[in-house]
């Protein structure tokens, strides 16, 4: 469009899931991924944003944890703060 100098995206995705439900679903997804791998991962959920912190043993485990977090309904963003040992 002529004269447009910028664009601001203010679209927000809303969900009926509560933070607790999303957190429980994420924890369950991670537990299904591998019970012993979850010990080094902490999950924080706020307003559909899941933050993963802790240490995993490989890049493959890091990717799997992030994919498991994305698999829960209501997740709008995953913040990956996982370290690889």
Buried (B, 14 or more C-beta within 10 A) or exposed (E): EEEEEEEEEEEEEEEEBEBEBBBBBBBEBBEEBEEEBBEBBEBBBEEBBBBBBBEBEEEEBBEBBBEBBBBBEBBBEBBEEBEEE
